[in-house]
Amino acid sequence: MIALVPALVLPSSGADAADSGPRVVERSVRPNANNVWTFTEIAVRFDRAVRGVHQGTFALRDDEGEIVPATVNYSSNRWARLVPMAPLEPRASYTVGLSESIRDLSGTSLRWLSWSFRTGPQAEDGIRFGSHRDFELEPGRIMAVRFDGRGRITRRVRDSLADAATVQVSHRAIVRGRPFLFVVSGEWAGFYIPARLGEIADPERAPKREPRPSATPRPTASTEATSPEASPSDVPLGPSASPSATPSAGSTATSKPAASPTPDPTPAPDPTSQPAPRSAGRGIIISAAELASRPTSGPVWEALKRAADEGEGRPNLADQDQNNNVQVLAQALVYARTGDAAYRASVLDNLKAVVGTEGHTTLALGREIAAYALAADLIGLAQADPGFDSGTFRPWLRGLLTRQIDGRTLVSTHEQRPNNWGTHASGSRAAIAAYLGDSAELARVATVFRGWLGDRSAYAGFEYGELDWQADASKPVGINPPGSTIDGHSVDGVIPDDQRRYGGFSWPPPCGNYPHEALDGTLLTAEILHRAGYPAYGWSSNALLRAERWLQSIGCGPSGDNAWHLPLIDARYGTSYWNGAPTRPGKNFGWTDWLYGS
């Protein structure tokens, strides 16, 4: 059982207030609180409307002063919520900070505010969804409940639904062995509903039907309260859901429970933004709603559109150095943003031409195929050409996972090679699984990826080369763990199996491209998993951020066709590595300056 920690709504102390500026009047986590749930959000409510609330002005830091990667949202009801990308460390101290750059609508600054708290033991069985999900309620009796901090029911609400309806849910938690979903819409907002009462909608798998009306039940038929209760707007800040995933057939390593695929947060489209996006896919890397906020002018858009207009030859998966894959991805993005059918036609032509071109090495396949799967999703291939999609493209993609090329398969390369070969295979395997909607395959990707990042209890089946750059040669990993040193020098964040290609351990370290190419595949894997609901960027103490930080520290930041890493890293970790200039696409992915840059 896990303890659900409800929002502790406290009036602001006098120290919070400036004489004339905005004030924080409610907080979800009190100053100096102990035993705070490791899945908690940090929420504050202002006394008036404010602006300037974002990752740079509302931050959470660990006990070493490092910023915790998180998303920050501000709503019209004056609540700002900071949602860590991964569970907080158990029994650890954290500090919340609100910057003076937050201002009210007249321009008056908030007085700088900070406070600290300490987490409790590790919570189990609670992994937050990437965004709110539609939950389809079946007709019949409905019971909604609220819990106290120890998982005891404090209030029950019962009602009946004559017709099926839909509410939005944000996370699932296991309480006393039973799964509950937290409701964020309608009159049950702030309550948990047993997960068995309905199902989470999946528009790609469910048959087409008319949209159901949002549920607006009146939970007044039977109400039982056993303790004082907060209002529905005082949302308990809790985890999101994750049913245990089953490893794919043929897997031999032990896997851990992993999150169900869910999309990333999707900001509402700007109604003045024209033209409307046309993406009809699953939103593997960006949803239709998010596309509406992407620019159609400026240098990064012009670079993207120029690539889409130029194209580059015909697809050939046997050529690991061809760029057709990322050019086709550019065309798919321009189509998804503008709806110009000429771009979709070109993408479709390339998708038909790429089938059957695989060969040579799994490195070439790993570098190339992901971008085509992402492009197919962006143009809504299942709607654009359903016969080709179901009869040819999907079966071909699935077959690529286990097709023997140079004595290996995409899957075996991913699960055995801990260098750039395996990471490229990881990104393409994740893209294929996400496109096919194969949650078990994606869960296996997540398990192996966690092992590569450093969690050997999740997976440790890699075949490492020389171990000179491993912090612990008896326990080799894909990225060295926090605080690791060799001969007194920090190797925290080193990617040992690619750094070794420049020779044994030496200082100052040699700078080369192989570690960056390893990040090509791992960043794409992390992004796909992140948008499917996995807290991949936070695994192994922000391993990918530590890898980039080490490379930057030795003066070996990415450039050329690796520079696309920086806008994505900035977007996911709140860093400022990217200088704002257009970046070249990579070998397997790209256009992150337009996708995620600001």
Backbone torsions as a table, in degrees:
resi	resn	phi	psi	omega
1	MET	NA	143.5	175.0
2	ILE	-112.4	152.6	179.0
3	ALA	-91.9	123.4	178.5
4	LEU	-88.4	119.4	-176.3
5	VAL	-97.2	108.6	-179.9
6	PRO	-72.0	163.0	178.2
7	ALA	-62.6	129.8	176.8
8	LEU	-97.9	102.4	-172.5
9	VAL	-92.9	114.6	-174.4
10	LEU	-121.7	142.7	172.6
11	PRO	-67.4	148.3	179.5
12	SER	-69.6	144.6	174.3
13	SER	-78.9	167.4	179.3
14	GLY	-61.9	-26.7	-179.9
15	ALA	-66.8	-19.2	-179.0
16	ASP	-74.2	-22.3	-164.2
17	ALA	-98.2	142.7	163.9
18	ALA	-100.1	158.4	-172.9
19	ASP	-59.2	-41.5	-174.3
20	SER	-124.5	-5.4	-176.5
21	GLY	-89.0	176.1	177.6
22	PRO	-64.6	153.4	-179.8
23	ARG	-128.0	150.9	169.5
24	VAL	-86.5	120.0	-175.7
25	VAL	-108.0	-15.5	176.9
26	GLU	-144.0	145.6	178.8
27	ARG	-137.9	144.8	-179.1
28	SER	-84.1	-25.3	178.5
29	VAL	-124.0	120.1	-174.1
30	ARG	-74.0	154.7	174.2
31	PRO	-59.8	137.7	178.5
32	ASN	64.4	19.6	178.1
33	ALA	-65.8	145.7	176.2
34	ASN	-113.8	160.6	176.4
35	ASN	58.1	34.6	176.3
36	VAL	-70.5	138.9	-177.3
37	TRP	-60.7	137.9	-177.7
38	THR	-70.3	-13.5	176.7
39	PHE	-98.2	13.4	-172.2
40	THR	-68.9	152.5	164.3
41	GLU	-97.7	163.3	173.2
42	ILE	-113.8	118.9	-178.1
43	ALA	-123.9	140.6	174.7
44	VAL	-134.1	150.1	177.4
45	ARG	-122.0	132.6	-178.7
46	PHE	-94.2	159.2	-178.9
47	ASP	-80.6	-6.2	179.6
48	ARG	-156.4	170.2	177.4
49	ALA	-66.2	139.5	179.5
50	VAL	-132.7	171.7	175.0
51	ARG	-137.4	166.2	179.2
52	GLY	85.0	18.2	178.2
53	VAL	-90.0	113.5	179.2
54	HIS	-158.4	-172.1	-174.6
55	GLN	-63.7	-25.1	-179.7
56	GLY	-83.0	-14.7	-176.8
57	THR	-116.9	-13.5	178.7
58	PHE	-131.2	103.9	-169.4
59	ALA	-134.0	156.1	174.9
60	LEU	-121.7	130.5	-179.8
61	ARG	-120.2	147.1	177.3
62	ASP	-83.3	-175.0	-174.2
63	ASP	-73.0	-6.4	173.9
64	GLU	-100.9	5.2	178.3
65	GLY	84.6	5.3	179.5
66	GLU	-81.8	139.1	178.9
67	ILE	-69.7	132.9	177.0
68	VAL	-81.8	122.2	178.2
69	PRO	-57.3	129.7	-174.5
70	ALA	-158.8	160.5	168.8
71	THR	-100.7	149.2	-179.4
72	VAL	-127.8	129.5	179.5
73	ASN	-128.5	142.9	176.0
74	TYR	-123.8	130.5	-176.4
75	SER	-112.9	165.9	-175.6
76	SER	-66.9	-14.8	177.5
77	ASN	-87.8	13.4	174.3
78	ARG	75.1	12.9	173.8
79	TRP	-90.5	134.1	170.1
80	ALA	-113.8	134.3	-176.4
81	ARG	-126.3	129.8	175.7
82	LEU	-106.9	119.8	-175.3
83	VAL	-115.3	105.9	179.0
84	PRO	-58.2	144.9	-178.8
85	MET	-72.6	-16.8	178.7
86	ALA	-145.5	159.5	176.7
87	PRO	-54.9	145.8	175.8
88	LEU	-70.3	159.3	177.5
89	GLU	-68.8	139.4	178.3
90	PRO	-70.3	147.1	177.0
91	ARG	51.0	49.5	-178.9
92	ALA	-130.9	157.2	-179.2
93	SER	-97.7	141.4	179.2
94	TYR	-136.5	153.3	179.0
95	THR	-126.4	129.9	176.4
96	VAL	-93.8	138.1	176.7
97	GLY	-133.9	136.4	175.7
98	LEU	-121.3	125.4	-171.3
99	SER	-85.7	157.1	175.1
100	GLU	-69.9	-8.8	176.8
101	SER	-72.4	-11.7	172.3
102	ILE	-75.9	125.6	-175.4
103	ARG	-132.1	156.0	172.3
104	ASP	-80.5	179.7	-172.6
105	LEU	-69.3	-15.2	176.1
106	SER	-89.2	-5.3	178.5
107	GLY	97.8	2.2	180.0
108	THR	-79.4	134.9	-173.0
109	SER	-80.9	148.2	166.5
110	LEU	-68.5	143.0	172.0
111	ARG	-74.4	131.8	-177.0
112	TRP	-51.2	136.2	-173.5
113	LEU	-139.6	136.3	173.6
114	SER	-151.3	155.3	173.8
115	TRP	-158.9	163.6	-174.8
116	SER	-121.1	160.4	175.1
117	PHE	-151.6	172.4	-179.3
118	ARG	-131.9	135.1	-179.7
119	THR	-79.2	162.5	176.2
120	GLY	-97.2	-155.8	178.7
121	PRO	-65.2	164.4	179.6
122	GLN	-62.9	131.0	174.3
123	ALA	-82.7	152.4	178.6
124	GLU	-121.9	157.8	172.4
125	ASP	56.4	42.7	175.2
126	GLY	-149.5	100.2	-179.7
127	ILE	-125.2	123.0	-171.4
128	ARG	-67.5	140.2	171.2
129	PHE	-63.3	156.2	175.3
130	GLY	-70.3	-24.9	177.8
131	SER	-159.7	173.4	177.5
132	HIS	-64.8	140.3	-179.1
133	ARG	-117.5	146.5	172.3
134	ASP	-73.8	132.6	179.2
135	PHE	-120.5	118.9	-173.7
136	GLU	-90.4	115.9	-179.2
137	LEU	-90.2	129.7	176.7
138	GLU	-81.8	153.7	178.4
139	PRO	-60.7	150.5	177.1
140	GLY	130.0	-165.1	-178.5
141	ARG	-72.8	135.6	-179.8
142	ILE	-123.6	135.1	172.7
143	MET	-122.9	129.9	174.8
144	ALA	-117.9	146.6	-174.9
145	VAL	-137.3	162.4	168.4
146	ARG	-126.4	153.9	-176.1
147	PHE	-121.9	159.0	168.7
148	ASP	-93.6	-173.7	-175.1
149	GLY	-66.5	-12.5	178.7
150	ARG	-109.1	13.3	176.0
151	GLY	84.3	12.1	178.1
152	ARG	-88.0	140.3	178.9
153	ILE	-70.9	126.6	178.1
154	THR	-108.6	-14.2	179.8
155	ARG	-158.2	139.3	176.3
156	ARG	-124.0	140.6	175.0
157	VAL	-129.9	127.8	-179.2
158	ARG	-120.7	143.4	176.6
159	ASP	-159.3	174.9	178.7
160	SER	-123.3	142.5	174.3
161	LEU	-110.4	124.9	177.2
162	ALA	-77.6	-31.2	-179.1
163	ASP	-128.0	158.6	175.6
164	ALA	-63.7	148.5	-179.0
165	ALA	-149.6	173.3	-176.4
166	THR	-129.1	134.7	169.8
167	VAL	-123.5	167.2	175.3
168	GLN	-102.3	140.7	179.2
169	VAL	-126.2	152.0	-176.4
170	SER	-111.8	-25.0	-179.3
171	HIS	-164.0	165.1	175.8
172	ARG	-121.8	143.3	177.1
173	ALA	-136.1	143.8	176.4
174	ILE	-92.9	116.9	-179.8
175	VAL	-120.7	116.8	-177.8
176	ARG	52.7	42.1	175.2
177	GLY	80.8	1.4	-178.0
178	ARG	-117.0	137.6	-179.3
179	PRO	-83.3	132.2	176.2
180	PHE	-125.6	146.6	176.2
181	LEU	-111.4	138.8	-178.1
182	PHE	-91.8	125.9	-173.9
183	VAL	-92.6	135.3	-178.7
184	VAL	-121.0	5.6	-179.9
185	SER	-135.5	160.1	177.8
186	GLY	74.5	-169.1	-175.6
187	GLU	-78.3	-6.4	174.6
188	TRP	-96.4	9.5	178.4
189	ALA	-56.7	131.2	-177.9
190	GLY	95.3	-1.1	178.5
191	PHE	-111.9	158.8	171.0
192	TYR	-100.0	140.6	177.0
193	ILE	-119.9	135.4	177.1
194	PRO	-55.6	132.6	-175.7
195	ALA	-63.5	-22.4	-177.6
196	ARG	-71.3	-9.3	-175.0
197	LEU	-77.0	-9.3	-178.6
198	GLY	-168.9	-151.8	179.2
199	GLU	-148.0	153.8	177.4
200	ILE	-80.3	129.2	-175.5
201	ALA	-69.4	139.6	174.1
202	ASP	-130.2	97.8	-173.2
203	PRO	-63.3	-19.8	179.4
204	GLU	-78.4	-25.7	-176.6
205	ARG	-103.8	-28.8	-176.9
206	ALA	-75.9	149.7	175.2
207	PRO	-65.0	150.8	179.9
208	LYS	-65.9	139.8	179.0
209	ARG	-159.2	168.8	178.6
210	GLU	-68.1	143.3	179.1
211	PRO	-60.7	141.2	176.7
212	ARG	-84.1	150.2	177.7
213	PRO	-69.1	149.2	175.7
214	SER	-62.2	142.1	-178.5
215	ALA	-73.2	127.3	174.0
216	THR	-128.2	59.5	-177.0
217	PRO	-67.7	156.9	176.4
218	ARG	-109.1	93.5	-173.9
219	PRO	-77.1	63.7	-178.0
220	THR	-118.6	-5.5	-176.4
221	ALA	-63.9	-38.4	-179.8
222	SER	-153.7	114.9	-178.4
223	THR	-127.7	132.1	179.5
224	GLU	-130.0	113.5	178.3
225	ALA	-110.4	134.3	-178.6
226	THR	-116.2	-0.4	176.6
227	SER	-158.6	162.5	174.8
228	PRO	-56.3	141.7	-171.6
229	GLU	-125.8	141.1	174.7
230	ALA	-73.9	162.1	178.0
231	SER	-71.0	161.0	-179.0
232	PRO	-57.2	-24.0	-179.9
233	SER	-76.2	-14.8	178.5
234	ASP	-85.1	77.9	-170.0
235	VAL	-73.2	127.3	172.1
236	PRO	-59.0	132.1	-175.4
237	LEU	-93.7	104.2	-170.8
238	GLY	-139.4	-166.4	-169.4
239	PRO	-87.5	178.3	173.6
240	SER	-118.5	176.7	-159.7
241	ALA	-97.4	153.8	176.5
242	SER	-156.5	98.9	170.5
243	PRO	-69.7	151.6	178.6
244	SER	-64.6	138.2	-179.3
245	ALA	-101.1	150.6	-179.4
246	THR	-98.8	130.6	178.2
247	PRO	-60.4	154.0	178.7
248	SER	-68.9	161.0	-178.2
249	ALA	-58.4	137.6	178.7
250	GLY	91.5	-6.6	179.1
251	SER	-70.3	142.3	179.2
252	THR	-119.5	-22.3	-178.2
253	ALA	-79.4	155.7	178.5
254	THR	-71.9	133.7	177.6
255	SER	-116.4	158.8	-179.1
256	LYS	-111.0	163.0	177.0
257	PRO	-57.3	143.3	-179.3
258	ALA	-139.3	161.3	-171.5
259	ALA	-75.7	149.5	174.0
260	SER	-70.9	147.1	179.7
261	PRO	-63.3	129.3	174.9
262	THR	-144.4	153.0	-178.3
263	PRO	-75.5	165.1	178.4
264	ASP	-77.8	165.4	177.6
265	PRO	-54.2	138.1	-176.3
266	THR	-124.2	100.8	-179.9
267	PRO	-61.9	147.9	-178.7
268	ALA	-63.9	139.9	-178.7
269	PRO	-67.9	147.5	175.1
270	ASP	-76.8	117.8	-176.3
271	PRO	-63.8	-16.7	178.6
272	THR	-88.7	-6.0	-177.8
273	SER	-80.2	120.3	-179.5
274	GLN	-129.6	147.8	-3.1
275	PRO	-80.4	167.5	-177.4
276	ALA	-72.9	145.7	178.0
277	PRO	-68.2	154.7	-176.1
278	ARG	-119.8	5.7	-177.8
279	SER	-58.9	133.0	-179.8
280	ALA	-122.3	16.6	-176.1
281	GLY	-90.9	-162.8	-177.3
282	ARG	-82.9	-8.9	-177.8
283	GLY	76.3	44.1	-176.6
284	ILE	-61.6	-40.2	178.3
285	ILE	-118.2	-20.3	176.6
286	ILE	-163.3	142.0	-178.9
287	SER	-92.6	167.7	178.2
288	ALA	-60.6	-39.1	-179.6
289	ALA	-65.9	-41.4	178.4
290	GLU	-66.3	-35.7	179.5
291	LEU	-57.4	-32.3	-177.7
292	ALA	-63.8	-21.8	-179.9
293	SER	-92.3	-4.9	-178.8
294	ARG	-80.6	143.4	-171.8
295	PRO	-73.3	155.1	172.2
296	THR	-120.0	27.9	173.6
297	SER	-155.4	167.8	179.9
298	GLY	97.2	168.1	-172.6
299	PRO	-60.1	-41.1	-175.7
300	VAL	-71.4	-37.3	175.9
301	TRP	-65.8	-41.8	-179.3
302	GLU	-62.8	-38.7	177.8
303	ALA	-66.1	-41.2	178.5
304	LEU	-63.6	-47.9	-177.1
305	LYS	-68.0	-36.0	178.2
306	ARG	-62.3	-41.9	177.6
307	ALA	-64.4	-40.0	179.2
308	ALA	-65.3	-36.2	-178.8
309	ASP	-75.1	-34.6	-176.5
310	GLU	-78.4	-43.7	-174.3
311	GLY	64.2	176.4	177.2
312	GLU	-156.2	92.4	172.2
313	GLY	64.1	-164.0	-179.9
314	ARG	-102.7	154.2	-178.2
315	PRO	-69.7	145.0	178.3
316	ASN	-154.8	100.0	-176.7
317	LEU	-69.8	-11.4	177.5
318	ALA	-83.3	-11.5	-178.8
319	ASP	-102.8	104.7	-174.9
320	GLN	-72.8	-9.3	-178.2
321	ASP	-107.2	1.6	178.7
322	GLN	-74.5	154.5	-177.0
323	ASN	-113.4	9.0	-177.9
324	ASN	-58.7	-35.6	-175.4
325	ASN	-60.9	-46.3	-177.8
326	VAL	-77.2	-24.4	174.1
327	GLN	-69.2	-40.8	176.5
328	VAL	-64.4	-38.7	175.4
329	LEU	-60.6	-39.2	176.8
330	ALA	-61.1	-44.3	178.4
331	GLN	-61.2	-40.6	-180.0
332	ALA	-65.4	-38.6	179.0
333	LEU	-67.3	-42.3	178.9
334	VAL	-64.9	-41.5	175.9
335	TYR	-60.7	-47.6	-176.1
336	ALA	-61.5	-30.5	-179.9
337	ARG	-83.7	-36.4	-171.6
338	THR	-107.3	-24.3	-175.7
339	GLY	79.1	11.1	179.5
340	ASP	-71.4	112.0	-172.8
341	ALA	-64.3	-22.1	180.0
342	ALA	-62.8	-36.9	178.4
343	TYR	-68.8	-41.1	178.3
344	ARG	-62.7	-39.6	179.7
345	ALA	-62.8	-39.1	179.2
346	SER	-68.2	-41.2	177.0
347	VAL	-60.9	-46.8	-179.2
348	LEU	-60.2	-40.5	178.3
349	ASP	-61.4	-42.9	179.8
350	ASN	-69.3	-36.5	178.2
351	LEU	-63.9	-38.0	177.9
352	LYS	-70.4	-33.5	-178.3
353	ALA	-76.7	-26.4	-175.3
354	VAL	-76.8	-24.5	-177.3
355	VAL	-60.9	125.9	177.1
356	GLY	90.3	1.9	-178.8
357	THR	-90.9	-0.2	-177.3
358	GLU	-67.8	153.4	-179.7
359	GLY	159.0	-176.6	175.8
360	HIS	76.2	-83.6	-178.0
361	THR	-140.6	158.1	174.2
362	THR	-73.9	-18.3	173.6
363	LEU	-65.7	-45.3	177.6
364	ALA	-61.5	-44.2	179.0
365	LEU	-62.8	-44.4	-179.5
366	GLY	-63.6	-36.8	178.4
367	ARG	-68.1	-35.2	-164.1
368	GLU	-96.7	-41.7	-162.2
369	ILE	-72.0	-29.0	-175.7
370	ALA	-56.6	-45.1	-176.2
371	ALA	-62.1	-34.2	178.2
372	TYR	-69.2	-39.5	177.4
373	ALA	-64.0	-40.9	178.3
374	LEU	-65.5	-39.9	179.0
375	ALA	-64.0	-40.6	178.6
376	ALA	-61.5	-38.5	178.0
377	ASP	-66.4	-43.0	-175.8
378	LEU	-65.1	-33.3	179.6
379	ILE	-90.0	0.0	-177.7
380	GLY	62.0	56.2	-174.9
381	LEU	-55.5	-34.8	-179.2
382	ALA	-61.0	-27.7	177.0
383	GLN	-94.2	-34.2	-176.7
384	ALA	-69.1	-40.2	179.3
385	ASP	-150.5	78.5	-173.7
386	PRO	-61.0	-34.2	179.8
387	GLY	-65.4	-45.4	178.5
388	PHE	-66.5	-41.1	-177.7
389	ASP	-61.9	-53.0	-174.9
390	SER	-80.7	-31.6	-175.1
391	GLY	-88.8	-24.8	-175.5
392	THR	-127.1	-56.8	-168.3
393	PHE	-66.2	-49.5	-178.7
394	ARG	-64.7	-47.3	177.0
395	PRO	-60.4	-36.7	178.4
396	TRP	-65.6	-45.5	177.9
397	LEU	-57.7	-46.8	-178.9
398	ARG	-62.3	-40.1	179.5
399	GLY	-64.2	-29.6	-180.0
400	LEU	-64.1	-24.9	-178.8
401	LEU	-61.9	-35.2	-173.4
402	THR	-121.1	11.7	179.6
403	ARG	-75.7	131.9	179.4
404	GLN	-73.9	122.4	174.5
405	ILE	-136.4	125.8	-176.5
406	ASP	49.5	37.4	176.6
407	GLY	81.7	1.2	179.6
408	ARG	-131.4	169.1	172.2
409	THR	-119.0	168.6	176.1
410	LEU	-59.0	-41.4	-179.6
411	VAL	-66.7	-47.8	-177.5
412	SER	-67.8	-33.6	175.7
413	THR	-63.0	-43.7	178.0
414	HIS	-61.1	-42.4	-170.9
415	GLU	-89.0	-6.7	-179.0
416	GLN	-118.7	-34.1	-174.4
417	ARG	-95.5	113.8	-177.0
418	PRO	-89.5	10.2	179.7
419	ASN	-105.4	-157.6	-174.2
420	ASN	-62.7	-28.0	175.2
421	TRP	-58.8	-50.2	-177.7
422	GLY	-69.6	-35.3	-178.1
423	THR	-72.3	-37.0	174.6
424	HIS	-63.7	-41.8	177.0
425	ALA	-61.7	-35.8	178.5
426	SER	-62.2	-47.4	-179.7
427	GLY	-62.5	-42.1	180.0
428	SER	-70.9	-38.1	177.4
429	ARG	-62.4	-42.0	178.2
430	ALA	-63.1	-42.4	-179.3
431	ALA	-64.2	-41.7	179.1
432	ILE	-64.3	-46.7	-179.5
433	ALA	-60.7	-42.4	-179.7
434	ALA	-66.2	-41.3	-179.9
435	TYR	-65.1	-40.4	-179.7
436	LEU	-76.0	-10.4	-176.0
437	GLY	68.8	29.9	-176.2
438	ASP	-93.1	93.2	-175.5
439	SER	-66.9	-32.8	179.2
440	ALA	-68.2	-42.4	177.7
441	GLU	-64.4	-41.4	179.2
442	LEU	-66.9	-35.5	176.5
443	ALA	-63.5	-37.3	176.9
444	ARG	-66.0	-41.7	175.2
445	VAL	-56.0	-45.5	-178.8
446	ALA	-61.6	-42.2	-179.0
447	THR	-62.6	-49.0	179.9
448	VAL	-64.6	-38.8	179.7
449	PHE	-63.0	-42.5	177.1
450	ARG	-59.4	-40.7	177.5
451	GLY	-63.0	-41.8	179.0
452	TRP	-63.5	-39.5	-179.3
453	LEU	-68.2	-18.8	177.2
454	GLY	140.2	-9.5	-179.5
455	ASP	-89.5	86.2	-176.6
456	ARG	-68.4	-17.5	175.6
457	SER	-71.5	-20.8	176.6
458	ALA	-82.1	-44.6	-178.9
459	TYR	-163.7	137.5	-179.7
460	ALA	-146.2	37.5	-174.9
461	GLY	-97.1	14.8	-177.6
462	PHE	-76.7	155.7	176.9
463	GLU	-107.5	96.5	-174.5
464	TYR	-81.6	152.6	173.3
465	GLY	-86.5	-145.7	178.7
466	GLU	-56.7	145.3	-170.4
467	LEU	-106.4	16.4	-173.3
468	ASP	-57.9	-33.3	-176.5
469	TRP	-96.8	2.3	176.1
470	GLN	-75.5	132.8	177.6
471	ALA	-63.9	-35.1	176.9
472	ASP	-134.1	100.4	-175.1
473	ALA	-63.3	-18.9	178.2
474	SER	-81.2	-14.7	-180.0
475	LYS	-136.6	69.0	-175.6
476	PRO	-67.0	147.1	-178.3
477	VAL	-140.2	170.1	178.5
478	GLY	-76.2	-33.4	177.1
479	ILE	-134.0	126.8	-178.6
480	ASN	-59.6	145.3	-174.0
481	PRO	-74.5	167.9	-179.4
482	PRO	-58.5	140.2	174.7
483	GLY	76.7	2.8	-175.4
484	SER	-74.9	145.5	179.6
485	THR	-137.7	158.0	170.0
486	ILE	-134.1	123.7	-178.7
487	ASP	52.6	37.2	177.7
488	GLY	81.4	-0.1	179.0
489	HIS	-103.2	140.5	-179.2
490	SER	-70.6	126.2	171.1
491	VAL	-120.8	22.1	174.9
492	ASP	-63.5	114.3	179.7
493	GLY	98.8	-4.7	177.8
494	VAL	-65.2	141.7	173.3
495	ILE	-97.0	90.3	-165.2
496	PRO	-61.4	-39.2	-172.4
497	ASP	-76.1	-11.1	171.7
498	ASP	-104.3	-32.6	176.1
499	GLN	-65.2	-30.4	-179.2
500	ARG	-64.4	-18.7	-177.7
501	ARG	-67.6	-11.1	177.2
502	TYR	-103.0	15.7	177.3
503	GLY	109.6	178.8	179.3
504	GLY	-67.1	177.2	-176.7
505	PHE	-60.2	131.3	175.1
506	SER	-151.4	159.6	179.7
507	TRP	-138.8	132.7	1.6
508	PRO	-66.5	153.6	-173.9
509	PRO	-71.0	145.0	173.1
510	PRO	-70.3	146.1	-179.5
511	CYS	-107.4	129.4	179.2
512	GLY	-151.2	179.8	-172.2
513	ASN	-88.4	-20.5	-172.7
514	TYR	-58.5	-45.1	178.0
515	PRO	-59.0	-36.4	177.9
516	HIS	-66.0	-39.2	178.5
517	GLU	-67.3	-32.9	173.5
518	ALA	-60.8	-38.0	178.0
519	LEU	-70.0	-24.5	174.3
520	ASP	-50.2	-54.6	-176.4
521	GLY	-73.2	-37.9	-175.6
522	THR	-72.0	-36.2	178.2
523	LEU	-67.3	-40.2	176.6
524	LEU	-64.6	-42.4	176.8
525	THR	-58.8	-47.8	-178.0
526	ALA	-61.4	-40.1	-178.0
527	GLU	-66.8	-43.4	178.9
528	ILE	-63.8	-43.4	178.6
529	LEU	-66.3	-41.7	178.9
530	HIS	-57.5	-44.4	-177.8
531	ARG	-76.1	-13.4	174.5
532	ALA	-93.1	5.7	174.6
533	GLY	102.4	-0.5	179.0
534	TYR	-88.4	137.2	178.3
535	PRO	-80.7	53.5	-168.7
536	ALA	-65.3	-34.0	-178.4
537	TYR	-67.3	-23.9	-179.7
538	GLY	-90.6	-10.5	-175.7
539	TRP	-61.0	146.6	179.8
540	SER	50.5	49.9	175.1
541	SER	54.8	55.0	176.9
542	ASN	56.8	51.7	-173.1
543	ALA	-57.1	-41.7	-177.3
544	LEU	-67.9	-36.6	175.3
545	LEU	-65.3	-41.4	179.5
546	ARG	-64.4	-36.6	177.5
547	ALA	-62.7	-47.0	178.3
548	GLU	-64.5	-40.1	-178.6
549	ARG	-61.8	-40.6	-179.4
550	TRP	-66.7	-44.1	179.0
551	LEU	-61.1	-40.7	177.5
552	GLN	-64.5	-37.2	-175.9
553	SER	-67.1	-25.6	178.9
554	ILE	-99.2	12.4	178.9
555	GLY	72.8	32.2	-175.3
556	CYS	-125.5	46.6	178.2
557	GLY	-67.9	163.1	-176.7
558	PRO	-72.2	152.1	176.6
559	SER	-149.1	176.8	178.0
560	GLY	57.9	-129.4	-176.2
561	ASP	-84.2	12.1	170.1
562	ASN	-105.7	-7.1	-174.1
563	ALA	-66.2	-17.0	177.8
564	TRP	-62.9	-16.6	177.8
565	HIS	-58.8	-37.6	-166.2
566	LEU	-67.1	-46.7	177.0
567	PRO	-60.2	-35.2	179.7
568	LEU	-69.9	-45.2	177.8
569	ILE	-60.9	-43.6	178.0
570	ASP	-60.0	-41.9	-177.6
571	ALA	-66.0	-35.2	-174.4
572	ARG	-92.4	-23.1	-177.1
573	TYR	-117.1	-2.4	179.5
574	GLY	72.8	20.9	178.0
575	THR	-86.4	-177.5	-177.7
576	SER	-136.7	49.5	-179.3
577	TYR	-78.1	-36.4	-175.2
578	TRP	-75.3	135.9	-177.9
579	ASN	-89.4	1.1	177.6
580	GLY	92.5	-8.6	179.9
581	ALA	-80.8	153.4	176.6
582	PRO	-57.0	141.7	179.1
583	THR	-110.1	152.0	174.8
584	ARG	-73.4	150.2	172.9
585	PRO	-69.2	159.9	179.8
586	GLY	-93.5	-161.1	-179.7
587	LYS	-80.5	-29.3	-175.2
588	ASN	-123.1	-16.4	-173.3
589	PHE	-158.3	175.8	177.8
590	GLY	166.6	-165.0	179.6
591	TRP	62.5	24.0	-179.7
592	THR	-70.6	-22.0	176.0
593	ASP	-62.4	-38.2	177.9
594	TRP	-82.7	-39.6	-176.9
595	LEU	-66.1	-44.5	-168.6
596	TYR	-126.5	-8.5	-178.6
597	GLY	-73.5	162.5	179.6
598	SER	-127.4	NA	NA
